[in-house]
Amino acid sequence: MTSLAFAIELQSRSVGFVVRDGKRNRFQSALHDLSRLNGRSFRSPQDAEKAIRRRLQPKKSETIA
């Protein structure tokens, strides 16, 4: 059995990795900020990266007007 894994880096820092799990891709987080996504299954590594980017975006209440 072959297992594929993809590291995910954003802004030159490692945020986690995706491991192929059958037809899906399971995300494993390297950051506490992404704990809600830890173990979540995605259709592709790109879908996982999109979810990570959304999760790490500052909330509107945190931005300076």
The first five atom37 places (N, CA, C, CB, O) and aatype in JSON, in Angstrom:
{
  "aatype": [12, 16, 15, 10, 0, 13, 0, 9, 6, 10, 5, 15, 1, 15, 19, 7, 13, 19, 19, 1, 3, 7, 11, 1, 2, 1, 13, 5, 15, 0, 10, 8, 3, 10, 15, 1, 10, 2, 7, 1, 15, 13, 1, 15, 14, 5, 3, 0, 6, 11, 0, 9, 1, 1, 1, 10, 5, 14, 11, 11, 15, 6, 16, 9, 0],
  "atom_mask": [
    [1, 1, 1, 1, 1],
    [1, 1, 1, 1, 1],
    [1, 1, 1, 1, 1],
    [1, 1, 1, 1, 1],
    [1, 1, 1, 1, 1],
    [1, 1, 1, 1, 1],
    [1, 1, 1, 1, 1],
    [1, 1, 1, 1, 1],
    [1, 1, 1, 1, 1],
    [1, 1, 1, 1, 1],
    [1, 1, 1, 1, 1],
    [1, 1, 1, 1, 1],
    [1, 1, 1, 1, 1],
    [1, 1, 1, 1, 1],
    [1, 1, 1, 1, 1],
    [1, 1, 1, 0, 1],
    [1, 1, 1, 1, 1],
    [1, 1, 1, 1, 1],
    [1, 1, 1, 1, 1],
    [1, 1, 1, 1, 1],
    [1, 1, 1, 1, 1],
    [1, 1, 1, 0, 1],
    [1, 1, 1, 1, 1],
    [1, 1, 1, 1, 1],
    [1, 1, 1, 1, 1],
    [1, 1, 1, 1, 1],
    [1, 1, 1, 1, 1],
    [1, 1, 1, 1, 1],
    [1, 1, 1, 1, 1],
    [1, 1, 1, 1, 1],
    [1, 1, 1, 1, 1],
    [1, 1, 1, 1, 1],
    [1, 1, 1, 1, 1],
    [1, 1, 1, 1, 1],
    [1, 1, 1, 1, 1],
    [1, 1, 1, 1, 1],
    [1, 1, 1, 1, 1],
    [1, 1, 1, 1, 1],
    [1, 1, 1, 0, 1],
    [1, 1, 1, 1, 1],
    [1, 1, 1, 1, 1],
    [1, 1, 1, 1, 1],
    [1, 1, 1, 1, 1],
    [1, 1, 1, 1, 1],
    [1, 1, 1, 1, 1],
    [1, 1, 1, 1, 1],
    [1, 1, 1, 1, 1],
    [1, 1, 1, 1, 1],
    [1, 1, 1, 1, 1],
    [1, 1, 1, 1, 1],
    [1, 1, 1, 1, 1],
    [1, 1, 1, 1, 1],
    [1, 1, 1, 1, 1],
    [1, 1, 1, 1, 1],
    [1, 1, 1, 1, 1],
    [1, 1, 1, 1, 1],
    [1, 1, 1, 1, 1],
    [1, 1, 1, 1, 1],
    [1, 1, 1, 1, 1],
    [1, 1, 1, 1, 1],
    [1, 1, 1, 1, 1],
    [1, 1, 1, 1, 1],
    [1, 1, 1, 1, 1],
    [1, 1, 1, 1, 1],
    [1, 1, 1, 1, 1]
  ],
  "atom_positions": [
    [[0.84, -1.18, 0.0], [0.0, 0.0, 0.0], [0.88, 1.24, 0.0], [-0.95, 0.0, 1.22], [1.82, 1.35, 0.8]],
    [[0.59, 2.17, -0.88], [1.34, 3.41, -0.99], [0.58, 4.52, -0.29], [1.61, 3.77, -2.46], [-0.63, 4.67, -0.47]],
    [[1.29, 5.3, 0.5], [0.69, 6.43, 1.19], [1.32, 7.71, 0.68], [0.85, 6.3, 2.73], [2.55, 7.82, 0.6]],
    [[0.49, 8.69, 0.34], [0.99, 9.97, -0.12], [0.75, 11.01, 0.96], [0.33, 10.39, -1.45], [-0.33, 11.07, 1.55]],
    [[1.75, 11.83, 1.21], [1.62, 12.91, 2.19], [2.12, 14.2, 1.57], [2.4, 12.59, 3.5], [3.09, 14.2, 0.8]],
    [[1.46, 15.29, 1.9], [1.8, 16.6, 1.38], [1.96, 17.57, 2.54], [0.74, 17.11, 0.38], [1.04, 17.73, 3.34]],
    [[3.1, 18.22, 2.64], [3.3, 19.26, 3.64], [2.6, 20.52, 3.16], [4.82, 19.52, 3.9], [2.6, 20.82, 1.97]],
    [[2.01, 21.24, 4.09], [1.37, 22.51, 3.75], [2.09, 23.62, 4.49], [-0.15, 22.5, 4.1], [2.18, 23.62, 5.72]],
    [[2.59, 24.57, 3.72], [3.3, 25.73, 4.27], [2.63, 27.0, 3.79], [4.8, 25.71, 3.87], [2.25, 27.11, 2.62]],
    [[2.48, 27.95, 4.69], [1.94, 29.26, 4.36], [2.9, 30.31, 4.91], [0.51, 29.46, 4.94], [3.29, 30.25, 6.08]],
    [[3.27, 31.24, 4.08], [4.19, 32.31, 4.46], [5.45, 31.74, 5.1], [3.5, 33.28, 5.42], [5.9, 32.22, 6.14]],
    [[6.01, 30.73, 4.48], [7.26, 30.08, 4.89], [7.21, 29.41, 6.26], [8.36, 31.09, 4.89], [8.24, 29.22, 6.89]],
    [[6.01, 29.05, 6.71], [5.94, 28.29, 7.97], [5.06, 27.07, 7.76], [5.4, 29.17, 9.14], [4.03, 27.13, 7.09]],
    [[5.48, 25.97, 8.33], [4.75, 24.73, 8.22], [3.5, 24.79, 9.1], [5.63, 23.53, 8.6], [3.59, 25.08, 10.29]],
    [[2.34, 24.51, 8.5], [1.1, 24.55, 9.28], [0.51, 23.15, 9.48], [0.07, 25.44, 8.57], [-0.39, 22.97, 10.31]],
    [[1.02, 22.17, 8.73], [0.52, 20.81, 8.89], [0.79, 20.0, 7.64], [0.0, 0.0, 0.0], [1.58, 20.4, 6.78]],
    [[0.12, 18.87, 7.56], [0.28, 18.03, 6.38], [-1.02, 17.29, 6.08], [1.43, 17.03, 6.58], [-1.89, 17.14, 6.95]],
    [[-1.14, 16.84, 4.85], [-2.3, 16.1, 4.38], [-1.83, 14.71, 3.98], [-3.02, 16.83, 3.2], [-0.84, 14.56, 3.26]],
    [[-2.55, 13.69, 4.43], [-2.22, 12.31, 4.09], [-3.39, 11.72, 3.32], [-1.9, 11.46, 5.37], [-4.54, 11.84, 3.74]],
    [[-3.09, 11.09, 2.21], [-4.11, 10.43, 1.39], [-4.71, 9.3, 2.21], [-3.52, 9.9, 0.04], [-3.99, 8.46, 2.75]],
    [[-6.05, 9.28, 2.3], [-6.77, 8.27, 3.09], [-7.9, 7.73, 2.2], [-7.34, 8.88, 4.44], [-9.03, 8.22, 2.25]],
    [[-7.58, 6.72, 1.39], [-8.55, 6.23, 0.42], [-8.75, 7.26, -0.67], [0.0, 0.0, 0.0], [-7.8, 7.64, -1.35]],
    [[-9.98, 7.71, -0.85], [-10.29, 8.73, -1.86], [-10.24, 10.14, -1.29], [-11.66, 8.47, -2.48], [-10.44, 11.1, -2.02]],
    [[-10.0, 10.27, -0.01], [-10.0, 11.57, 0.66], [-8.58, 11.9, 1.13], [-10.98, 11.57, 1.85], [-7.66, 11.1, 1.0]],
    [[-8.42, 13.09, 1.68], [-7.14, 13.58, 2.2], [-7.36, 14.1, 3.61], [-6.54, 14.7, 1.27], [-8.15, 15.03, 3.81]],
    [[-6.69, 13.52, 4.57], [-6.89, 13.87, 5.98], [-5.8, 14.84, 6.43], [-6.88, 12.6, 6.87], [-4.61, 14.6, 6.24]],
    [[-6.24, 15.95, 7.03], [-5.32, 17.0, 7.49], [-4.88, 16.75, 8.92], [-5.99, 18.38, 7.37], [-5.69, 16.4, 9.78]],
    [[-3.58, 16.93, 9.17], [-3.01, 16.87, 10.52], [-2.33, 18.21, 10.79], [-1.99, 15.67, 10.67], [-1.42, 18.61, 10.07]],
    [[-2.78, 18.88, 11.82], [-2.32, 20.22, 12.13], [-1.0, 20.25, 12.88], [-3.36, 20.94, 12.93], [-0.72, 19.37, 13.7]],
    [[-0.19, 21.26, 12.59], [1.04, 21.51, 13.34], [0.87, 22.75, 14.22], [2.25, 21.7, 12.37], [1.78, 23.12, 14.96]],
    [[-0.3, 23.39, 14.14], [-0.54, 24.63, 14.9], [-1.81, 24.5, 15.74], [-0.66, 25.83, 13.94], [-2.81, 23.92, 15.3]],
    [[-1.76, 25.04, 16.94], [-2.94, 25.03, 17.81], [-4.11, 25.78, 17.16], [-2.6, 25.65, 19.17], [-5.27, 25.38, 17.31]],
    [[-3.81, 26.86, 16.45], [-4.85, 27.66, 15.79], [-5.68, 26.85, 14.8], [-4.22, 28.84, 15.09], [-6.79, 27.25, 14.44]],
    [[-5.15, 25.75, 14.35], [-5.85, 24.92, 13.35], [-6.42, 23.64, 13.94], [-4.9, 24.58, 12.22], [-6.78, 22.73, 13.2]],
    [[-6.52, 23.57, 15.26], [-6.97, 22.34, 15.91], [-8.38, 21.93, 15.47], [-6.94, 22.51, 17.42], [-8.7, 20.74, 15.46]],
    [[-9.22, 22.89, 15.09], [-10.58, 22.54, 14.63], [-10.56, 21.8, 13.29], [-11.43, 23.82, 14.5], [-11.5, 21.09, 12.95]],
    [[-9.48, 21.97, 12.54], [-9.37, 21.28, 11.25], [-8.62, 19.96, 11.37], [-8.67, 22.18, 10.24], [-8.61, 19.16, 10.43]],
    [[-7.99, 19.72, 12.51], [-7.18, 18.52, 12.71], [-8.03, 17.25, 12.53], [-6.54, 18.54, 14.11], [-9.06, 17.09, 13.18]],
    [[-7.58, 16.38, 11.65], [-8.28, 15.13, 11.39], [-9.4, 15.24, 10.37], [0.0, 0.0, 0.0], [-10.0, 14.24, 9.99]],
    [[-9.69, 16.45, 9.93], [-10.77, 16.66, 8.94], [-10.35, 16.13, 7.57], [-11.13, 18.15, 8.85], [-9.19, 16.19, 7.19]],
    [[-11.32, 15.61, 6.85], [-11.08, 15.03, 5.54], [-11.46, 16.03, 4.45], [-11.87, 13.72, 5.38], [-12.48, 16.7, 4.54]],
    [[-10.61, 16.11, 3.4], [-10.83, 17.03, 2.28], [-10.73, 16.26, 0.97], [-9.8, 18.18, 2.31], [-10.11, 15.19, 0.91]],
    [[-11.34, 16.81, -0.09], [-11.26, 16.18, -1.41], [-9.86, 16.23, -1.99], [-12.23, 16.84, -2.36], [-9.45, 15.33, -2.71]],
    [[-9.12, 17.31, -1.67], [-7.79, 17.47, -2.24], [-6.92, 18.27, -1.27], [-7.86, 18.18, -3.62], [-7.44, 18.94, -0.38]],
    [[-5.6, 18.2, -1.43], [-4.72, 19.05, -0.61], [-5.02, 20.54, -0.81], [-3.25, 18.76, -0.94], [-4.87, 21.34, 0.11]],
    [[-5.45, 20.9, -2.02], [-5.79, 22.29, -2.3], [-7.02, 22.74, -1.5], [-6.04, 22.49, -3.81], [-7.07, 23.88, -1.03]],
    [[-8.0, 21.86, -1.35], [-9.17, 22.18, -0.53], [-8.77, 22.37, 0.93], [-10.24, 21.07, -0.65], [-9.3, 23.25, 1.61]],
    [[-7.85, 21.54, 1.4], [-7.35, 21.69, 2.77], [-6.66, 23.04, 2.93], [-6.39, 20.54, 3.13], [-6.86, 23.72, 3.93]],
    [[-5.84, 23.41, 1.96], [-5.13, 24.69, 2.03], [-6.11, 25.86, 2.05], [-4.17, 24.83, 0.85], [-5.89, 26.83, 2.79]],
    [[-7.17, 25.8, 1.27], [-8.18, 26.86, 1.27], [-8.83, 27.0, 2.64], [-9.26, 26.59, 0.2], [-9.01, 28.11, 3.14]],
    [[-9.17, 25.87, 3.26], [-9.79, 25.9, 4.59], [-8.81, 26.47, 5.62], [-10.24, 24.48, 5.01], [-9.22, 27.2, 6.52]],
    [[-7.55, 26.13, 5.5], [-6.52, 26.65, 6.42], [-6.4, 28.16, 6.26], [-5.15, 25.97, 6.16], [-6.36, 28.88, 7.26]],
    [[-6.35, 28.63, 5.04], [-6.25, 30.07, 4.8], [-7.44, 30.81, 5.4], [-6.16, 30.37, 3.29], [-7.28, 31.87, 6.02]],
    [[-8.65, 30.26, 5.22], [-9.85, 30.89, 5.8], [-9.76, 30.93, 7.32], [-11.13, 30.14, 5.36], [-10.11, 31.92, 7.96]],
    [[-9.28, 29.83, 7.9], [-9.2, 29.73, 9.37], [-8.17, 30.71, 9.94], [-8.83, 28.29, 9.79], [-8.37, 31.24, 11.03]],
    [[-7.09, 30.97, 9.21], [-6.03, 31.84, 9.71], [-6.26, 33.32, 9.4], [-4.72, 31.42, 9.14], [-5.52, 34.17, 9.88]],
    [[-7.28, 33.64, 8.6], [-7.58, 35.04, 8.29], [-8.05, 35.74, 9.56], [-8.66, 35.15, 7.17], [-8.79, 35.16, 10.35]],
    [[-7.62, 36.98, 9.76], [-8.1, 37.74, 10.92], [-9.6, 37.95, 10.82], [-7.37, 39.09, 11.02], [-10.14, 38.18, 9.74]],
    [[-10.26, 37.88, 11.96], [-11.7, 38.15, 11.99], [-11.91, 39.66, 11.82], [-12.34, 37.64, 13.33], [-11.02, 40.45, 12.14]],
    [[-13.08, 40.04, 11.32], [-13.36, 41.45, 11.09], [-13.18, 42.28, 12.36], [-14.78, 41.61, 10.57], [-12.74, 43.43, 12.29]],
    [[-13.51, 41.71, 13.52], [-13.37, 42.43, 14.78], [-11.9, 42.64, 15.16], [-14.1, 41.69, 15.88], [-11.59, 43.49, 16.0]],
    [[-11.0, 41.85, 14.55], [-9.57, 41.96, 14.85], [-8.84, 42.91, 13.92], [-8.93, 40.61, 14.79], [-7.68, 43.25, 14.17]],
    [[-9.49, 43.34, 12.85], [-8.81, 44.22, 11.91], [-8.95, 45.67, 12.37], [-9.39, 44.04, 10.47], [-9.91, 46.04, 13.05]],
    [[-8.0, 46.47, 11.99], [-8.0, 47.89, 12.36], [-8.74, 48.67, 11.28], [-6.55, 48.43, 12.55], [-8.45, 48.52, 10.09]],
    [[-9.68, 49.49, 11.68], [-10.47, 50.26, 10.72], [-9.72, 51.47, 10.22], [-11.79, 50.7, 11.34], [-10.23, 52.23, 9.41]]
  ]
}
